[in-house]
Amino acid sequence: MTNQLIFPSTFLWGAATAAYQIEGAATEGGRTPSIWDTFSHTPGLTKLGHTGDVACDHYHRFREDIKLMTEMGLKSYRFSLSWPRIQPNGSGRANPEGVDFYQRLVDDLLENGIEPWVTLYHWDLPQPLQDAGGWPARDTAERFAEYAALSHHVLGDRVRYWTTLNEPWCSAFLGYGSGAHAPGLSDPEAAVKAGHHLMLGHGLAVQAIRDVRPDHELGITLNLYAVSPQQDTPADVDAARRIDGLANRFFLDPILRGEYPADVVEDLAKVTDFGHVREGDMEIISTPLSVLGINYYSRHVVAAPIEGVEPEPYWRAPSNWPGSEQVRFVTRGVPVTDMNWEIDAPGLVEVLERVHREYPEVPLYITENGAAFVDEVVDGEVDDVDRVAYFDAHLRACHTAIEAGVPLRGYFAWSLMDNFEWAWGYTKRFGMIHVDYDSQLRTPKSSARWYADVIRRNGLAAQ
């Protein structure tokens, strides 16, 4: 008998960040604007006009940050490359200064025994590519594959884990549907096209890298949700089917099965005829993966529309759900994070078991999971008990899924440090390390020490 929940000995414990959220140095080292630079510098689009110009200044302080990772005992660090830092115009040769930064970062990680896990795209499309049409334009998928091959050429000798895209749902439907994210456009057909071309770029990138290094671990990260009807009525059940279709199956089915779900295509019939899908696309999109990353934060509870009831904002906005704009997202009165996202750890088990049950088997990783709370620094300490409870509950969910036979191989906490939270600017804190944005002082929170203990024990205390 043991008084702990022990994870597999090979379980990969990590933390994650994204380039535009932490790097800063927006105009240094040959970097040029991305769509997020343009978006955040447009008045009224981000909270308090915040931008990622400085962020956490990780570009200059990465060695200090790696020291903190080492003190936490992280086994892996998932970070994204800034496309406009690597390839400023979205095409052409690599930028030597940008390449040098990431080579130094990777070398320092390896010297400290931390496995680098590279995400090629975490939403920072070079502005020239957006000016040429962005993700709704097919050519962007080709440019992404070239960028992926270029990045792998300069880092592939020391990085073996590669994620192509982070959360293409957000890139497509927040970026081109509601416009809540960069590039801030609102065009339902463009959003659907963007989703397809993002997946096409993913498939082309996997092929390009695998042609060079077939032994490397290649995958994509999807933000998946448990989706439930408010009531067990035909109308609410159909509402859940619709949202599950757009949030989950729109990406899972093409990538893992090589086809769009027929019901989703029908739901979108008034938006698009899918004429942008060309012969051979689905074979490319469904190029076999060696890993699948899952980002999990919450559950969607939905209901049939009621005339006159206003929708909730942000990612619940109607324009995020083309063809199903009238579906209502409902709250249940359960605890929520500072993002107003319901805390639902059982939903993580549901998502993991569903992917394992319904799709071809592929090793799974939780590539993001975490929560924003209002953190206070008191006498130089941040006692973020709510975040500790959130992590604890969701890691127990991971353990439950593993015991049920789910091939879950690792967990990356979101996020290593407080950072630029996209349209919310610096008003939301997800980090295990507190960042004072004026002084750039880093202060590990209680959650950092708790997570370090979990990693050291490779498990959790039994309840």
C-alpha positions in Angstrom: 0.0 0.0 0.0 1.1 3.6 -0.7 -0.1 6.9 0.6 0.6 8.5 -2.7 -0.7 8.5 -6.3 2.4 7.7 -8.2 2.7 8.5 -11.9 4.6 6.4 -14.5 8.4 6.6 -14.1 8.7 8.1 -17.6 6.1 10.7 -17.0 7.3 14.1 -18.4 6.8 17.0 -16.0 7.0 20.5 -17.5 5.7 24.0 -17.7 4.8 26.1 -20.7 5.0 29.6 -22.1 4.6 31.4 -25.4 6.9 33.8 -27.2 4.8 36.9 -27.5 3.6 36.5 -24.0 7.0 36.5 -22.3 9.9 37.5 -24.6 9.5 41.3 -25.0 12.3 42.8 -27.1 9.7 43.3 -29.8 12.0 45.4 -32.1 15.3 43.9 -31.1 17.5 41.3 -32.8 15.9 41.7 -36.3 12.4 40.9 -35.1 9.6 42.5 -37.1 5.9 43.0 -36.2 3.5 40.1 -35.9 -0.3 40.3 -36.0 -0.2 40.6 -32.2 2.1 43.6 -32.3 -0.3 45.3 -34.7 -3.4 44.2 -32.7 -2.1 45.3 -29.3 -1.0 48.6 -30.6 -4.4 49.3 -32.0 -6.3 51.5 -29.5 -9.2 49.7 -27.7 -8.3 46.1 -28.6 -6.4 45.1 -25.4 -7.1 45.8 -21.8 -5.6 49.2 -20.8 -3.8 49.3 -24.1 -1.3 46.7 -22.9 1.2 45.3 -25.5 3.8 42.6 -25.5 6.6 45.1 -26.2 8.4 44.2 -23.0 6.3 41.5 -21.4 8.5 39.5 -19.0 11.7 40.5 -20.8 12.6 36.8 -21.2 14.7 37.7 -24.3 17.2 39.2 -21.9 16.5 37.2 -18.8 16.1 33.7 -20.1 19.1 32.4 -18.0 17.5 33.7 -14.9 14.2 32.0 -15.9 16.0 28.7 -16.6 17.5 28.9 -13.1 14.0 29.1 -11.7 12.9 26.1 -13.8 15.9 24.1 -12.5 15.0 25.0 -8.9 11.5 23.7 -9.6 12.9 20.5 -11.0 11.2 20.8 -14.3 12.0 17.9 -16.7 10.8 19.8 -19.8 10.0 23.3 -20.9 7.5 23.9 -23.7 8.1 27.3 -25.4 7.2 28.8 -28.7 9.4 30.3 -31.4 8.5 33.8 -32.5 8.0 33.4 -36.3 8.9 37.0 -37.0 12.1 36.7 -34.9 13.2 33.6 -36.9 11.9 34.7 -40.3 11.0 38.4 -40.2 9.0 38.6 -43.4 7.4 35.2 -43.1 9.5 34.0 -46.0 13.1 33.8 -47.1 16.3 33.1 -45.1 16.5 32.8 -41.3 17.4 35.8 -39.2 20.8 35.0 -37.6 20.1 37.0 -34.4 16.8 35.3 -33.9 18.3 31.8 -34.5 21.1 32.6 -32.1 18.7 33.5 -29.3 16.9 30.2 -29.5 20.1 28.2 -29.9 21.4 29.8 -26.7 18.1 29.2 -25.0 18.0 25.5 -26.0 21.7 25.0 -25.1 21.1 26.4 -21.6 18.1 24.2 -21.1 20.0 21.1 -22.1 22.9 22.0 -19.9 20.5 22.1 -17.0 18.9 18.8 -17.8 15.6 20.2 -19.1 14.1 18.8 -22.3 13.2 21.6 -24.8 9.8 21.2 -26.4 9.3 23.6 -29.3 6.0 25.0 -30.5 6.4 26.5 -33.9 3.3 28.7 -33.9 1.6 30.3 -30.9 -0.4 32.9 -32.8 2.3 35.4 -33.8 1.8 35.4 -37.6 4.3 37.8 -39.3 2.3 40.9 -40.3 3.4 40.7 -44.0 1.7 37.3 -44.3 -1.5 38.7 -42.8 -1.3 41.6 -45.3 -1.2 38.9 -48.0 -4.3 37.3 -46.7 -3.4 35.6 -43.5 -4.6 32.1 -42.6 -7.7 32.3 -44.8 -5.3 32.3 -47.7 -3.9 28.9 -48.8 -0.5 30.3 -49.4 0.0 30.8 -45.7 0.0 27.1 -45.1 2.9 26.7 -47.6 4.8 29.5 -45.9 4.3 27.9 -42.5 5.8 24.6 -43.8 8.8 26.4 -45.1 9.2 28.2 -41.7 8.9 24.9 -39.9 11.6 23.3 -42.1 13.9 26.3 -41.6 13.4 26.2 -37.8 14.0 22.5 -37.6 17.1 22.9 -39.7 18.7 25.2 -37.1 17.4 23.5 -33.9 16.7 19.9 -34.9 20.1 18.7 -33.9 19.2 19.4 -30.2 15.4 19.5 -30.1 13.4 16.3 -30.6 9.9 17.4 -29.5 8.0 19.6 -32.0 4.5 21.0 -31.8 3.3 22.6 -35.0 0.4 24.7 -33.9 -1.0 25.8 -30.5 -4.8 25.9 -30.4 -5.8 26.4 -34.0 -9.4 27.0 -32.8 -8.3 30.2 -31.2 -6.2 31.3 -34.2 -9.2 30.7 -36.6 -12.3 31.5 -34.6 -11.1 34.1 -32.2 -8.8 35.7 -34.8 -11.1 35.7 -37.8 -14.5 34.9 -36.3 -15.2 37.2 -33.4 -12.0 39.3 -33.8 -11.3 39.0 -30.1 -7.8 38.0 -31.0 -5.4 39.1 -33.7 -5.8 40.0 -36.5 -9.2 41.1 -35.1 -11.4 40.3 -38.1 -15.0 39.1 -38.0 -15.8 37.0 -41.0 -17.3 33.5 -40.4 -16.3 32.1 -43.8 -12.8 33.4 -43.4 -12.6 31.7 -39.9 -13.6 28.3 -41.4 -11.0 28.7 -44.2 -8.4 29.7 -41.6 -9.1 26.6 -39.6 -8.6 24.4 -42.7 -5.4 26.1 -43.8 -4.0 26.0 -40.3 -4.4 22.2 -40.3 -3.0 22.0 -43.8 0.1 23.9 -42.7 0.4 21.5 -39.8 0.3 18.5 -42.1 2.8 20.0 -44.5 5.1 20.9 -41.6 5.0 17.4 -40.1 5.9 16.0 -43.5 8.7 18.4 -44.0 10.3 17.6 -40.6 9.7 13.9 -40.8 11.4 13.7 -44.1 14.6 14.9 -42.4 14.2 13.3 -38.9 11.7 10.5 -38.8 12.7 9.8 -35.2 11.5 13.1 -33.9 8.3 13.5 -31.9 5.9 15.5 -33.9 2.4 16.7 -33.0 -0.1 19.5 -32.7 -1.8 21.0 -29.6 -5.6 21.3 -29.6 -7.7 23.1 -26.9 -10.4 20.6 -26.2 -13.5 20.9 -24.0 -16.0 18.6 -22.3 -19.3 19.8 -23.7 -22.6 19.2 -21.9 -26.2 20.1 -22.5 -27.9 22.1 -19.8 -30.8 19.7 -19.8 -31.4 16.3 -21.4 -33.8 17.7 -24.0 -33.4 17.2 -27.7 -32.8 20.9 -28.3 -30.1 21.2 -25.6 -28.5 17.9 -26.7 -28.3 19.3 -30.3 -26.8 22.5 -29.0 -24.1 20.5 -27.3 -23.5 18.5 -30.5 -23.0 21.7 -32.5 -20.5 23.3 -30.0 -18.7 20.0 -29.6 -18.5 19.9 -33.4 -16.8 23.3 -33.8 -14.7 23.2 -30.6 -13.5 19.6 -30.8 -14.4 17.5 -33.8 -13.7 20.2 -36.4 -10.0 19.6 -35.7 -9.8 16.1 -34.2 -11.6 14.4 -37.1 -9.5 15.8 -40.0 -6.2 15.4 -38.1 -6.8 11.9 -36.7 -9.4 10.5 -39.2 -8.7 12.5 -42.4 -12.3 13.8 -42.8 -14.6 16.6 -41.6 -17.6 15.4 -39.5 -20.6 15.3 -41.8 -22.8 17.0 -39.2 -20.4 19.9 -38.8 -20.2 20.4 -42.6 -24.0 20.5 -42.6 -24.1 23.0 -39.7 -21.7 25.2 -41.7 -23.6 24.9 -45.0 -24.9 28.5 -44.8 -21.3 29.8 -44.1 -19.3 27.9 -46.6 -19.5 25.1 -49.2 -16.0 24.0 -48.3 -14.8 24.8 -51.8 -11.4 25.8 -50.3 -10.7 22.1 -49.6 -8.7 20.6 -52.4 -8.0 17.0 -53.5 -5.3 15.6 -51.3 -5.7 18.1 -48.5 -7.2 15.6 -46.0 -4.4 13.1 -46.6 -1.9 15.8 -45.8 -3.8 17.0 -42.7 -4.0 13.5 -41.3 -0.3 12.7 -41.7 0.3 10.4 -38.7 1.4 12.0 -35.4 3.7 10.7 -32.8 2.1 12.9 -30.0 -1.1 14.8 -29.5 -1.1 17.8 -27.2 -4.3 18.6 -25.3 -4.9 22.0 -23.6 -7.7 21.8 -21.1 -9.1 24.5 -19.0 -12.9 24.1 -18.6 -16.2 22.7 -19.7 -18.8 24.2 -22.0 -22.4 23.8 -20.8 -24.8 24.9 -23.5 -28.5 25.2 -24.2 -30.9 25.8 -27.1 -31.4 29.5 -28.0 -34.0 31.7 -26.3 -35.1 34.7 -28.2 -33.9 38.0 -26.7 -31.2 36.4 -24.4 -27.9 38.1 -24.9 -24.8 35.9 -25.4 -21.8 36.0 -23.1 -18.7 37.8 -24.3 -15.2 36.7 -25.4 -14.8 33.1 -26.4 -18.5 32.5 -25.8 -19.4 35.3 -28.3 -21.8 34.1 -31.1 -19.3 35.0 -33.8 -16.9 32.4 -32.5 -19.4 29.7 -33.5 -20.3 30.2 -37.2 -23.5 28.3 -38.1 -24.4 27.9 -34.5 -24.5 31.5 -33.3 -27.7 31.1 -31.4 -26.5 28.5 -29.0 -26.4 29.7 -25.4 -23.5 29.1 -23.0 -24.8 28.8 -19.5 -23.2 28.9 -16.1 -23.9 26.5 -13.3 -22.9 28.5 -10.2 -19.8 26.4 -9.6 -16.4 27.9 -8.7 -14.7 29.9 -11.5 -11.2 31.2 -12.1 -10.4 34.9 -12.6 -11.2 34.3 -16.3 -14.7 33.3 -15.3 -14.0 29.8 -16.5 -15.7 27.1 -14.5 -13.4 24.8 -12.7 -14.2 21.2 -13.8 -11.5 18.7 -13.3 -13.7 15.7 -14.1 -14.1 17.2 -17.6 -10.4 16.5 -18.1 -10.9 12.8 -17.5 -13.9 13.0 -19.9 -11.8 14.6 -22.7 -8.8 12.2 -22.3 -11.0 9.1 -22.2 -13.0 10.3 -25.2 -9.9 10.9 -27.4 -8.5 7.5 -26.4 -11.8 5.7 -27.0 -13.0 7.4 -30.2 -9.8 8.1 -32.2 -6.7 6.1 -33.4 -4.3 5.7 -30.5 -1.5 8.3 -30.2 0.5 9.2 -27.1 -1.2 12.1 -25.3 0.3 15.0 -23.4 -1.4 17.8 -21.4 0.4 20.7 -23.0 -1.5 23.4 -21.0 -3.6 23.3 -17.9 -3.8 26.1 -15.3 -5.8 28.9 -13.9 -5.8 32.7 -13.5 -6.5 34.0 -10.0 -6.1 37.4 -8.3 -2.7 37.0 -6.7 -1.4 39.2 -3.9 2.2 39.7 -2.8 2.3 39.8 1.0 5.6 40.2 2.7 7.4 39.0 -0.5 5.3 35.9 -0.7 2.4 34.8 -3.0 0.2 32.1 -1.3 -1.9 31.1 -4.3 -3.9 28.4 -2.6 -6.6 28.4 -5.2 -4.1 27.6 -8.0 -2.6 24.8 -5.9 -6.1 23.3 -5.5 -6.7 23.7 -9.2 -3.5 21.9 -10.2 -4.1 19.2 -7.6 -7.5 18.4 -8.8 -6.5 18.3 -12.4 -3.4 16.1 -11.8 -5.7 13.7 -9.9 -7.8 13.7 -13.0 -4.7 12.8 -15.1 -3.9 9.9 -12.8 -7.5 8.6 -13.0 -7.2 8.7 -16.8 -3.9 6.9 -16.8 -5.3 4.2 -14.5 -8.2 3.8 -17.0 -5.7 3.0 -19.8 -5.3 6.4 -21.4 -1.7 6.8 -22.9 -1.0 10.1 -21.1 2.7 10.6 -21.1 3.2 14.1 -19.6 1.9 17.3 -18.1 2.8 20.9 -18.8 1.5 23.5 -16.3 0.3 26.8 -17.7 2.1 28.9 -17.0 5.7 29.0 -15.8 5.3 32.8 -15.1 2.7 35.6 -15.2 2.7 37.1 -18.6 0.9 39.1 -21.3 -2.5 37.4 -21.4 -3.4 38.4 -25.0 -6.5 40.7 -25.2 -6.5 40.8 -21.4 -3.1 42.4 -21.3 -1.4 42.1 -17.9 -4.7 42.0 -15.9 -4.8 38.2 -15.6 -2.1 36.1 -13.9 -1.7 32.4 -14.7 1.9 31.9 -13.5 3.5 29.8 -10.9 6.1 32.6 -10.7 4.9 36.1 -10.0 6.3 38.8 -12.2 6.4 42.5 -11.2 6.1 44.1 -14.6 7.7 47.3 -13.5 10.8 45.8 -11.9 10.8 42.4 -13.6 11.3 40.8 -10.2 10.4 37.1 -10.2 8.8 35.6 -7.1 8.0 31.9 -7.0 4.5 31.4 -5.7 3.3 28.7 -3.4 2.2 26.8 -6.5 5.8 26.7 -7.8 7.0 25.1 -4.5 4.0 22.7 -4.5 4.6 21.7 -8.1 8.3 21.2 -7.4 7.3 18.7 -4.7 5.0 16.9 -7.0 7.8 16.5 -9.5 10.3 15.4 -6.8 7.8 12.7 -5.6 6.5 11.9 -9.1 3.1 11.9 -7.5 0.5 13.3 -5.2 -0.5 12.6 -1.6 -3.5 10.2 -1.5 -6.7 11.8 -0.3 
